[in-house]
Amino acid sequence: MSPTASPDTPRRPVGQVTFLGAGPGDPGLLTLRAVEVLASADVLVADPLTAAAVRAHCPAQVEVHQAADASDAFVLDEGGVLGGDGGAAVSRFFGAVRGGKHVVRTVDGDPGLDGRAAEEMLACAQAHVPFQVVPGVAQSVGVPAYAGVPLRAGAQGADVRFVDCGGLLAESVWADLGACESTLVVRTVLGSVPASAAALVTHGRKPETPVSITLEGTTTRQRTWCGTLGTIAAELKAAKVLPSPVSAPVDPASNVIVVVGEQVERRAELSWFETKPLFGWNILVPRTKDQAGALSDQLRGYGAVPSEVPTIAVEPPRTPQQMERAIKGLVTGRYEWIAFTSVNAVKAVREKFEEYGLDARAFAGIKVAAVGETTAQALVDFGVKPDLVPSGEQSAAGLLDDWPPYDPVFDPIDRVLLPRADIATETLVAGLVELGWEVDDVTAYRTVRAAPPPAETREAIKGGGFDAVIFTSSSTVRNLVGIAGKPHNVTVIACIGPATAKTAEEHGLRVDVLAPAPSVHALAEALAEFGGARRDAALEAGEPVYRPSERRPGSRRKAR
C-alpha cells in the first residue's frame, strides 16, 4: 500500500507561469486582467519594450529579469532539463514555480503571435509546469490604430493578412503576397522596407499602392511615414531616415509596422494620435512625482512626455513641539476647523498621526478644509472627506471666498488649525482672522532647495533638450535655476500667473504661455493651446511640424 499523507502535513504550494501580453508600448493598453496578474508576481521576466510599464504594476519585492533576446527562451534538452544559451537563468524560474512562486513572463504585443512565447509554453507543458495565458493588444493591430490607419472599412472591406518577417521571406511567399489583393500588415525592420516594397511590386502589386510605416508605435515617440510601394524608398531617403547604414538617424534594425493597401489613404482624415497638440514634447515639470501626478497625466493626454524634477525637498520642522501640541489639540477638541493648504501638509499630519497610533477617526467632529482638488484627494486617500474645497479658484484666496464667518451661535469653538510650510504666505491667516476666527498657525514641515538633478538632466535643461518648462510658482523658478541652470532660449516657458511670470523674466527667461487662471489644469490647457496653434501655423505655411527642441536657436519664435 502506498503511504497516506497525514491531514496535518502541510500541502506543498503550487506555483505557475503566466504568459502575459503587455501590448505594443503604450502602458495604458495593459488590460485589467494583466494588471491584476502582475500584482501577484513573484518573478518577472519581461520583454524590453514594455518592461518599465509592467514593472510599475508589480509588488516592490518582485524579482526582475529581462528577456533581451531568443537566448532567454525556455528550451528543454533531451533529458527534460532547461538548456541552451539561456538555460541556466531560465531553469531557476522552473525551480521557483515548483517552490510555489508565480512567474510572470511578459511579451511585447500578444503572446499568441510571438514565436518565442509559443516555444516557452511548450517547454512548460513538457516539463509539467502549470501555466496560463493573458492575451494582450497585438502590435500588428494596435500600431495601425494609433497611426490612424483602419485595417478594414465597411462591411465589404478587403481581407487582412498579417506577416512577420525580417525581410528574409522566401521567393514563393513574396509571389503569394504580391498576387493577392489583401491589406498587408507586416512586422519587419526598418532597413528592409525598400527591398520588401520592391519585391511586392516585382510580384504583381501596383507601384501606386499606398504604404505606411510606423516606428515606435503607440508611444509618444511614434513616427509614421507614408508613400506608395513605388515611392516609399525615396520618401524614407527624403526624410533622412535611412540615408546610409552608417549615418542613419534611426537604427535600420528598429522594428516597424508596415501597412500596404488602400486603407492607408484614410490616415489623412483619421490620424488622431500624432496630431495631439503637444505630441512628443518633452516637458520639464519642476515638482515631485506626488505633486505632479494630475498635471503629468493631463500633459500625457495632450501627447507630451513629462519629466518631473523636484526643486524642493520637504523636511520636518526644526522643533517638533508645535506639531505635538497641535495633534493633542485635535484629539482633545480644541479646534472647530483644520485647513490643509498642500499635499505636504496632509502628509506631515498623517505621519504624526501614525507616530502616535492615531488614524482618520481622530478627525471626528472637526470640519476639514482643503485648498484644492489635489490636496482633497490626499485627504480622501487618508480616509478623510473634506467639508470645504474652493468652488472657484483653487488657492488660499479661493478658500477664503467660501469660508464661513465665525458665528458664536452655530460654532461652539472659534479656533482653526493651519498646519503649513515654514515659508507660506500670510494670506489665509489674515483672511480667517478677518472672518472672526482664531488661528493656530503651525509649522508642519520645512521646504529646502532640492539636490541638483542628474548631469544629463542639467545638460538637457541648459542645452535645449526640453521643449517646454512649466512653472507653478515663483519658488520653482528660483530653485530650478539655482540647482540646474537657466533653460535654453528655444524652450517654451509656461507660467501659472503674473507673479511667477515676473520672477521668470527677472531670471532672464522669456515667458511664452501664461495661464488664464491660477491652476495647474488651466496652465496645462494653455500650453496645449499654444502647441496646437504652433502646429496649425506650420501646416498652414506648408512647413514641417517641429518640436521646439528640434528647431535651431535662430528660429526662436517670438513671444505672443
N, C-alpha and C positions, 0 to 999 in steps of 0.2 A: 504494500500500500504506500502511496506517496504521502509524505508528511503534510499535515494540515496546519496552516498558519493560525496562530492564536489570534483571537479578536483584539487582543491588546497590542499586537505587533503593528507598529506604525507603517502605514502604506507609503510606498516609495512615490514621491511626487512625479507627475508626468509632465514633461515639457513638450514644446513643439517649435517648428519653424513656420513663420508666416512670410509668404512671398507677397509683397505689397507694392502695388503700382503707385508711384509718387507723382505721376503726372509729368507734363512736358517742361516744367520750370517755374511757373507761377505758383508760389506757396498757397495761394487762395484756391487752387484747383485740387488740393488734397480732399478726399471725400470724408464725410463724417465718420464712416467706419474706419478709415485709415487713421484718423486722429485718435479714435478710441483704442485701436490696437497698439499704436505707438506708445500710448500712456502706460501700457503694461509690459513694455520691452525690458528685458534684462541685458540683452546683447543686440547691438545694431550693426548690420553690415550694409553699407549704403553706397549706391552709385554716386559718383562725384557731383553731377549736375544738381541734384536735389538734396545732397547730404545736409546742408545747413538748414533747409526747410523742414526736413523730417526730424532732425535733432532737436529742434525747438519744441517738439511735442512729446519728447521722451522724458522719463524721470532723470533727475540730476545725476544719479549714480549709475546710469546706463553705461555699459562697456561698448566703446565705439570702434568700429573698423571700417575702412574704406575699400570697396571693391573697385579698384582702379582699372583692372583690365581682365582679360579672359583667364589669366593665371590664378585669379581668386575664385574661380568657379568650383562647385562641388564636383569632384571627379573620383570615381571608385576604381581601385585596381582589381586584379583578378581575385584577390582574397576578400573583397568587400570592404577594404580599408581605403580611406581617402588618400589619394596620391596625386601625382602631377606636380607642377611647379609651385602651386599654391596649397598643396595638400596639408602640409604641416600646420599652417594657420587655420585652415578650414576644419581640420579634424577636431580642433578644440571646441568648435561650435557644436558638433555632434555630441561631444562629451558634456557640454553644457546642457543640451537638450535632455540627455539621459539623466542628468542631475536635477531635472525639474525646471530648468530655466526656459524662458521664452526668447527665442532668437528671431529677430525681425530682419528679413532680407529685403531691402527696398530697391526697386528697379525704376530707372527713369522711364516715364511713359507707363505702359501696361505690361505686366509680366507675361500675359498670353501672347504678346507679339515680340518677346525677347528670347532669342535662341539660347542664350546662356541660362536664363531662368528656367527654361524647359529642361535643360540638362541637369540643373541643380535639383529640380523637383524629382526627376527620375532617380537621381542619386539617393534622395531621401526615401523614395519608395523602395528601392532595392536594399537599403540599409534598415528598413522598417522603422524609420524615424517619422513620427507624426508631423503632418504639415497641412496648412490651409492657404488659400489664395484670396487676396483682396484686390480686385481689379482697380485700375486707375485710368485717367484720361490718356489715351494714346497720343503720342506726338504727331502721328500722321493725321489725326482728327483735330486735336486742339490747336496746333500751329496754324493750319489754314484758316480756322475760325478767327484767330487773333489777327491774322493778316487781312481779314475781310474778303476771303475767297471761299464762297459756299461750294461744297463739292457736288451738290445736286440742286436743281431749281425746277420746281413744278413737278407734277405727278409723272410726267414722261421724261424726267431728266436722264442724262446719259449714265451708263454704268460707271462704277468707280473701281479701279484696280490699284492695289497697294503693292509697292515694290520696295524691297530693302536691299541696297547694294552699295558697294564702294566703287562703282564704275567698272567692275570686272565681270559683267554678265556675259554669258555665252552668246555666240552669234545667233543661235536659234531663238534665244529669249528676246534679243533686240528685234529680230524679224517678227516675232509674235506681237510685241508691243507696238511696233511700227505699223503693223497691218490692222490692228484693232482701232475702234473709234471711242474707246472708253476714256474717261478722265483719268489721268495717271497721277498718283501721289507717290513720289519717290523720296525715300530717305537715303541720302547719299552724302558725299563730302564735296565741299565747295569746288575744289580743284578739278573734279571730274565732270562738272556741269557742261562745259563747252563740248567735250568729246561725246557725252551722252546725248546732247541735243543733236549733234551731227549724225550720230548713229540712228536716232529716230527718224531723221529726215531721209537718210540713206535707205531705210527700210520701209518707207511709204508715208510717213506723216508729212503733212503740208508744212513748208517753211514758215507760213504765216500763222501757225497755231500758237495761241498765246501761252506764255510761260511766266510763272512767278517763282522766286527763290527767296526763302525766309531763313535768316540766320538768327540764332538765339531766340527762337520764337516763344511767345507768351511772357517774356521778361521785358523789363524796361530798357534793355539793350537791343531789343528786336530791330532788325533792319530787313526790308523787303525790296527786291529789285524786280522789275517786270520788263518783258520784251516778248519776242517770239522765238520759235526754235531757230529761225534763220538769223536773228539779230542778237540773241542773248549773250553770245561771246563778246560781241562788240560793246554791248551795254555794260557788261562787267568791266571791260577794259576802260571804257569811258568813265566809269565810276571809280576807277583806280582801285578796284577790289583785288584783282589779280593781275597787276601789271607784269610781274615776273615772279618766279619761285623764290627769288632772293629778297626782293624788296616789297612783297605783298603786305599791305597793312593788316590784312586778315589772313589767318593761318589757312592755307589751302586744305588742310586736313580737318577743318571745322565741319561739324555735321550741319546739314541744311535739309529743309523740306522743300521739294520742288513739286509744283502742281502744273500739269500740262493739260490744257483743254480750254474750251470756250468760256468756262466759268470764271477764269482769271479776269475777264473783262469787267466783271461785276465789282472788282476791287475799287475802281474809281468812285463808286457810289457807297460801298459798304465798308470801307476802311474806317474802323471806329477806335482802334487801339493806338495806332501810331499817330493819329490826328488829335490826341488829347492835348490840351493847351500847354502842359509842362512835360510832354513826353520826353523821357530820357534825361531831363535836367537833374544834375547833381546839386542838391540844395543843402547848405550847411544850416543846421538848427542848433544854435548855441544854448542848449538846455539838456538836462539829464533825460535818460530814456523814460523815467517815471513821469517827468513833467511834460515831455514832448509826445506822449503816446497818441492823443487825439489829433494833435497838429500833424504829426508824421503820417498818420492814417489818412488824413484829408489830402495831404500832398501826394501820397501814393495813388489816391483816387484820381488825381489830375495827371498821373503818369510819371511823377517825379521819383527820384531816388534820394530820400532824406538821409542825412548823416548827422546824428546827434553828437555834439561835442559839449560837455558840461563846462561852464565858465565859472561856476561857483561850487564850493563844497559846503556841506552842512555839518556843523559840529555842535556838541552840547553847550549850554551856557557855561560861562566860567564859574559861576556859583549856582548850585542846584537848589538852594533853599527856597527861592521864589516859586519855582515849579512845584516843589514839595508841598508848600503851603496852599498853592492853588488847587492841587489834586485833593488835598484834605478838605478844602472848602467845597469842592464839587460834591464830595461824598456826604458832607455834613449839612448841605442845604444852604450854603452861603450865597449862591447865585441863582438869579432868575433866568439868565441867558449865558451862553458861551458862543463866541463868534470866531469862526475859523477863516483866515484870510489866505491860506495856501495849503497845498498838499503836505508841505513840510511841517506845518503846524499840527495837522491831523496826525502825522507820523510821530511827532515829538510827544503828543499827549498819549497816543496809543502805546508807545514804548514805556512811558511812565506807568500807565495802567498795568501793563504786563509785568513790570518790575514789582508792583505791589500786589499782584494776583487779582487784579480787577478786570472786568470786561465791559461790554457796551451797556450792561444793565445799570451801571453806575450813573448813566445819564438820565435815569428815570426821574420824571418831574422837572427836568431842566429843558428849556427851549434852546434849540440849536440852530445857528445861522451859518451859511456858507457863502463865500464871496462869489462863487461861480459854479458852473456845472462840473468842472474837473475836480474841484475841492469837494463838492457834494458827492461825487462818485466815490471818492476816497473814504468819505464818511459811511456811505452805504456798504462799501467793502468791509468796513469795521463793524457793521451791524447797526448803524445809526441812521435814521431817516431825518434829514434836516427839516426844520419847521419853516425856515425862511431862506430863499435863494432869490437874488435880484430878478425882477421881472423884465428889467431893461438892461442897461449897461452892466456888464459883469466886472465890477470894480468896487472899491470902497465907497465911492460916491453913489453908485447904483444901489449898494446895500443900504446906505443911509436913506435913499429915496423911499424905500419900502419899510424901513424900520419904524415900529410904532413908538410914539412918545410914552414916557413913563406915566402911568395912571395909578395913583395910590389906591383906587377902589378895586381895580382888577389885578394889579401887580403886587403881591404880598412882599416881594423883595425888589429893591431898586438897584441891584448890582449886576454888572456884566463882567464876565471873564474874557479877556482878549489875549490868548497865547499867540505870540508872533515872533518875527525875526528881530535881531538886535538893531537893524538899520531901517526898520519900517517907518513910514511917514506917520504924522500925527493926525491925518485927515479923519480917520474913523473915530479916534478917541475924542477929538474936539466935537465932532458931529453928535456923538452919543451923549456927551455932557450937555450939549445944547438942547437935546431932547429930554433932558431931566434925569439921565441915568448916571450912576456912579460906576466908574470903570477901573477894574484891576488890570492894569497894562503889564503883562508878564513876559519876560524874555524866555521863550521856549527853546530857541535854538539860535546859533550864530551862523552867519554866512561869511565865508572866507573865499578868496580867489582860488580857483582850482589849479591843479598842476597843469603844466603845458601838455597839449595833445602830442601824439607821436610825431616824429620828424616828418614823415611823409604827408601827414595831415597839414602840418605847418607850411610845408612847401606848396601843397595844393592851394592853400588859402592865399599865400603871397604870390604864387605863380599863375593864378587864374584857372586852377583846376576845378573850381566850383562855379556853377552857372549863376547861383544866387545865394545870398545870405539873408536869413530872416532874423531881425532884431525885435525882441518883445519888450525891451526896457532899456533905459539908458545904461544901467549897470552891465547888461550883456554886451553893449558896445565897448565900454571901457575895459571890461575884463577880457573880452576876446582879443582886442588889440594888444592888451597887456601880456597875455600868455602865448599868443600865436602870431602877432603882427597884423598889419593892415591888409584887408582883402584887396586883390588886384583890381585895377580900374576897369577891366572887362566884366567883372562880376556885378550882377544886378543886386542892388541894395534895397531891401524892403523893411519898412519900419512901422511899428504898431500905432504911433501917434506923433504929434508935433514935437513933444519934448524929446522923445527918442531920436527923431529925425535931426533935431538941433544938435544933440550930442554927436550923432554920426557925422554931421557936417563939420563940427568943431574938431573932429579927428581926421579931417581931410577926405571924407567919403562923400560920394555923390548919391543922393537918395533918388531912386527911380520909382519906387512904389510906396505910397502912404495909405494905410488902411482907412476906410471911410468911418469906421467905428473902432474904439479901442478894445478889440477882442482878437484872439488868435484865429478864430474862424473867419472873421472879416479880413484879416491880413492875408491868410492863405488864398481866400477868394479873390482878393485884389491882385495878388501875384499871378494867379491863374488867368485873370482877365488881361493882365499885361502880356503874359506869354502868348495867349490866343491872338491878341491884336498884333503882336510882333510876327506871329506865324502868318496871319492873314495878309499883312502888308508885304511879306516876302513873296507869297504866292501870287498876289495881285500884280507885283512887279515882275513876275516871271523868274524870280531868283530862287536858288535852293534854300531850304529851311535849315538854318544852322542854329545850334545852341550857342549861348553867349560865350562859353569857354572854347568853342571851335572857331571863333572869329578872331581876326588879327586885331591887335591893340589899336591900330589906326582906324578901324571901322567901328569904334565905340559909338553906340547910339546915344544921341543927346537926350538928356532928361526931359520929361514932359512937365 
